Amino acid sequence: MRNITILILTFLLFACGQKNPEDKTTEIVSIDRPENQLEKYIQKPATTDSMCLKDIVKAKNDITNGKLVFCIPMGFGTHQLRQEKQLNELCKTYDLVFDYEMFGCVVYEGQTDGCYGAYMDKVIEDKHGKGFKEILLAKADSILLSNNDTIAYYLCDKRPQITGKDDYETTLEAKVPEKLSKQLKADIEGDLPFMDIGFYIDKSGNASSYFLNYFMNADSKSNQKFKDELFKIGVERLKAIKHWETGIVNGQKVNTENNVRVYF
């Protein structure tokens, strides 16, 4: 579980670093303490590390009140667990409470995030044994797969994709008739409207049930009246793809809800 936590936290820091140039409210600074030392650090945190000390006190109080929390790091750029529902039910059988531990993009020098979860992890490991959290996560995944649930594409180990394409290549171009093209208004950069179209892919790679997730009108309200027509064109472009490589979870093909951005 420590390796999972380190991986998630590393991604959180990377995602936070990819900030919008116009965003003046967030900053990322270097962390003095490697995350793999957090377990040792919480045993004797710096007296000036008020954030960590406060989190440890909160964790101790929760445990005293009978609340032992199975924590998963969560922040900008991360998603909920695909097996959240199943894990929630499993936690109840062990008198655990499942929750996300929130991390912000602002890191304060000399202050440590994650001490609450690290303290909870230590108590859980002491009570249930080393690797218990990893075992429970894997069991929740197994239940998810056995239920044959539909999984969001971004929660798969390998996302669904067009044969021969990269699984992160999620854009297509659709040609619009000249008559319609002349009526569409471009934005100040010369770009026409685009839309995100959602649909489902079964384990055999067949797509179905297309729906509109998002429509960008290129900053022109006049383009709104062409939304339905553009959607039909976008769907026809997607239907031209006769077969999709399916999403993969734990080496198994799964039913997925996918999303593709279509530019016109």
C-alpha positions as CSV (number, residue, x, y, z in Angstrom):
1,M,0.0,0.0,0.0
2,R,3.0,2.3,0.7
3,N,4.0,2.0,-3.0
4,I,0.5,2.8,-4.1
5,T,0.4,5.9,-1.9
6,I,3.8,7.0,-3.2
7,L,2.7,6.6,-6.8
8,I,-0.5,8.6,-6.3
9,L,1.3,11.3,-4.4
10,T,3.9,11.6,-7.1
11,F,1.2,12.0,-9.7
12,L,-0.5,14.6,-7.6
13,L,2.6,16.7,-7.4
14,F,3.1,16.3,-11.2
15,A,-0.5,17.2,-11.9
16,C,-0.3,20.2,-9.7
17,G,2.8,21.3,-11.5
18,Q,0.9,21.4,-14.8
19,K,-1.0,24.5,-13.8
20,N,-2.7,26.9,-16.1
21,P,-0.4,29.9,-16.9
22,E,-3.4,32.2,-16.0
23,D,-3.8,30.6,-12.6
24,K,-2.0,32.8,-10.1
25,T,-3.3,31.1,-7.0
26,T,-1.3,27.9,-7.0
27,E,2.3,27.1,-6.8
28,I,4.4,24.0,-6.3
29,V,7.6,24.0,-4.3
30,S,10.1,21.2,-3.5
31,I,9.3,18.9,-0.7
32,D,12.1,18.5,1.8
33,R,11.1,15.0,2.9
34,P,10.8,12.0,0.5
35,E,7.3,10.4,0.7
36,N,8.8,7.0,1.5
37,Q,10.1,8.4,4.8
38,L,6.7,9.6,5.9
39,E,5.9,6.4,7.9
40,K,9.1,7.0,10.0
41,Y,8.6,10.7,10.1
42,I,5.2,10.6,11.8
43,Q,6.8,8.7,14.7
44,K,8.7,11.9,15.6
45,P,7.6,14.9,13.5
46,A,9.3,18.3,13.8
47,T,7.9,20.4,16.5
48,T,7.4,23.2,14.0
49,D,5.4,21.0,11.5
50,S,2.0,22.1,12.8
51,M,0.2,20.6,9.8
52,C,1.5,17.1,10.4
53,L,1.1,17.4,14.2
54,K,-2.5,18.5,13.8
55,D,-3.3,15.6,11.4
56,I,-1.8,13.1,13.8
57,V,-3.9,14.5,16.7
58,K,-7.0,14.2,14.5
59,A,-6.1,10.6,13.6
60,K,-5.6,9.7,17.2
61,N,-8.9,11.3,18.2
62,D,-10.8,9.5,15.4
63,I,-9.3,6.2,16.4
64,T,-10.2,6.8,20.1
65,N,-13.8,7.4,18.9
66,G,-13.8,4.1,17.0
67,K,-13.1,5.6,13.5
68,L,-10.3,3.8,11.7
69,V,-10.0,5.2,8.2
70,F,-8.8,3.5,5.0
71,C,-7.3,6.5,3.3
72,I,-6.6,7.0,-0.4
73,P,-4.8,10.3,-1.5
74,M,-6.9,12.5,-3.7
75,G,-6.2,15.9,-5.3
76,F,-6.0,17.8,-8.6
77,G,-5.5,15.5,-11.5
78,T,-6.5,12.3,-9.8
79,H,-9.8,10.3,-10.1
80,Q,-11.9,8.3,-7.7
81,L,-11.1,4.6,-7.4
82,R,-12.9,2.5,-9.9
83,Q,-13.6,-0.1,-7.1
84,E,-14.8,2.6,-4.6
85,K,-18.2,1.1,-4.1
86,Q,-16.9,-2.4,-3.6
87,L,-14.1,-1.2,-1.3
88,N,-16.5,0.8,0.8
89,E,-18.5,-2.4,1.5
90,L,-15.4,-4.4,2.2
91,C,-14.2,-1.8,4.7
92,K,-17.4,-2.1,6.6
93,T,-16.8,-5.8,7.3
94,Y,-13.5,-4.9,9.0
95,D,-15.0,-1.9,10.9
96,L,-13.1,0.5,8.6
97,V,-14.3,3.7,7.1
98,F,-13.2,4.4,3.5
99,D,-12.4,8.0,2.7
100,Y,-10.2,10.1,0.4
101,E,-7.4,12.2,2.0
102,M,-7.4,15.5,0.2
103,F,-4.1,17.1,-1.0
104,G,-3.8,20.6,-2.2
105,C,-1.4,22.0,-4.8
106,V,0.2,24.5,-2.5
107,V,3.0,23.0,-0.5
108,Y,4.2,25.0,2.5
109,E,7.9,24.8,3.4
110,G,8.4,22.8,6.6
111,Q,4.9,21.5,6.6
112,T,3.9,17.9,5.7
113,D,0.7,16.7,4.1
114,G,-0.4,13.1,4.5
115,C,0.3,12.5,8.1
116,Y,-3.3,11.6,8.9
117,G,-3.4,8.9,6.3
118,A,0.1,7.7,7.2
119,Y,-0.9,7.3,10.9
120,M,-4.1,5.5,9.9
121,D,-2.1,3.2,7.6
122,K,0.3,2.3,10.5
123,V,-2.6,1.4,12.8
124,I,-4.4,-0.6,10.1
125,E,-1.1,-2.5,9.4
126,D,-0.5,-3.2,13.0
127,K,-4.1,-4.6,13.4
128,H,-4.5,-6.5,10.2
129,G,-1.0,-7.3,9.0
130,K,1.4,-6.0,6.4
131,G,0.0,-5.5,2.9
132,F,-3.6,-5.6,4.2
133,K,-4.7,-2.5,2.3
134,E,-3.3,-3.9,-1.0
135,I,-5.1,-7.2,-0.5
136,L,-8.4,-5.3,0.2
137,L,-7.9,-3.2,-2.9
138,A,-7.3,-6.2,-5.1
139,K,-10.3,-8.0,-3.6
140,A,-12.5,-5.0,-4.4
141,D,-11.2,-5.1,-8.0
142,S,-12.1,-8.7,-8.3
143,I,-15.6,-8.1,-7.1
144,L,-15.9,-5.2,-9.6
145,L,-14.9,-7.5,-12.4
146,S,-17.1,-10.4,-11.3
147,N,-20.1,-8.0,-11.3
148,N,-19.4,-7.2,-15.0
149,D,-19.8,-3.5,-14.3
150,T,-19.2,-0.8,-16.9
151,I,-16.1,1.2,-16.1
152,A,-15.1,4.7,-17.1
153,Y,-12.4,4.6,-19.7
154,Y,-10.0,6.7,-17.6
155,L,-10.1,4.2,-14.7
156,C,-8.9,1.3,-16.8
157,D,-5.4,-0.1,-16.6
158,K,-5.4,0.2,-20.4
159,R,-7.9,2.5,-21.9
160,P,-10.0,1.5,-24.9
161,Q,-8.5,2.7,-28.2
162,I,-8.7,2.6,-32.0
163,T,-6.7,-0.3,-33.3
164,G,-3.1,0.9,-34.0
165,K,-3.6,4.1,-32.0
166,D,-2.3,5.1,-28.6
167,D,-4.8,4.7,-25.8
168,Y,-4.4,8.4,-24.9
169,E,-5.2,9.5,-28.5
170,T,-8.8,10.5,-27.9
171,T,-9.5,13.0,-30.7
172,L,-10.9,12.7,-34.2
173,E,-11.7,15.1,-37.1
174,A,-15.0,15.1,-38.9
175,K,-15.6,16.8,-42.2
176,V,-18.7,19.0,-42.4
177,P,-20.6,19.9,-45.6
178,E,-19.5,23.1,-47.3
179,K,-22.9,24.7,-46.8
180,L,-22.7,24.1,-43.0
181,S,-19.1,25.1,-42.8
182,K,-19.8,28.5,-44.2
183,Q,-22.4,29.1,-41.5
184,L,-20.2,28.1,-38.6
185,K,-18.4,30.9,-36.8
186,A,-14.7,30.5,-35.8
187,D,-13.2,31.9,-32.6
188,I,-10.5,34.6,-32.6
189,E,-7.9,31.9,-33.2
190,G,-9.8,30.5,-36.2
191,D,-11.0,27.3,-34.6
192,L,-14.4,25.9,-35.3
193,P,-16.7,24.3,-32.6
194,F,-15.8,20.9,-31.2
195,M,-17.7,18.4,-29.0
196,D,-17.0,15.5,-26.6
197,I,-19.1,12.5,-27.5
198,G,-19.6,9.7,-25.1
199,F,-20.5,6.1,-25.9
200,Y,-20.2,2.5,-24.6
201,I,-17.8,-0.2,-25.7
202,D,-18.5,-3.8,-24.9
203,K,-16.0,-6.6,-24.3
204,S,-16.1,-7.5,-28.0
205,G,-15.1,-4.0,-29.0
206,N,-18.5,-2.9,-30.3
207,A,-19.6,0.7,-29.7
208,S,-23.1,1.8,-29.0
209,S,-25.4,4.4,-27.4
210,Y,-23.8,7.7,-28.4
211,F,-24.5,10.8,-26.3
212,L,-23.2,14.4,-26.1
213,N,-20.9,15.1,-23.1
214,Y,-19.8,18.6,-24.0
215,F,-20.2,21.2,-26.8
216,M,-17.8,24.1,-27.3
217,N,-19.4,26.7,-29.5
218,A,-16.2,28.5,-30.3
219,D,-17.4,31.5,-28.3
220,S,-20.2,32.1,-30.7
221,K,-23.9,31.7,-29.6
222,S,-24.9,31.4,-33.3
223,N,-23.1,28.0,-33.5
224,Q,-25.5,26.6,-30.9
225,K,-28.3,26.1,-33.4
226,F,-26.0,23.7,-35.3
227,K,-25.2,21.5,-32.3
228,D,-27.6,18.7,-33.2
229,E,-26.4,18.6,-36.8
230,L,-22.8,18.6,-35.7
231,F,-23.5,15.8,-33.2
232,K,-25.0,13.6,-36.0
233,I,-21.9,14.3,-38.1
234,G,-19.7,13.4,-35.1
235,V,-21.5,10.2,-34.4
236,E,-21.3,9.1,-38.1
237,R,-17.5,9.7,-37.9
238,L,-17.3,7.5,-34.8
239,K,-19.5,4.8,-36.3
240,A,-17.0,4.6,-39.2
241,I,-14.8,2.9,-36.6
242,K,-16.1,-0.6,-36.8
243,H,-14.0,-2.1,-34.0
244,W,-12.4,-0.8,-30.8
245,E,-9.7,-2.4,-28.7
246,T,-11.4,-2.9,-25.3
247,G,-10.5,-1.4,-22.0
248,I,-8.4,-3.7,-19.7
249,V,-8.5,-4.1,-16.0
250,N,-6.2,-6.6,-14.3
251,G,-5.6,-8.2,-17.6
252,Q,-9.3,-8.7,-18.3
253,K,-11.4,-7.1,-21.0
254,V,-14.2,-4.9,-19.5
255,N,-17.2,-2.9,-20.7
256,T,-16.4,0.8,-20.7
257,E,-17.9,4.2,-21.0
258,N,-15.7,6.0,-23.4
259,N,-15.3,9.7,-24.6
260,V,-13.8,11.1,-27.8
261,R,-13.4,14.7,-28.7
262,V,-14.5,15.5,-32.3
263,Y,-13.1,18.5,-34.1
264,F,-15.0,19.8,-37.2
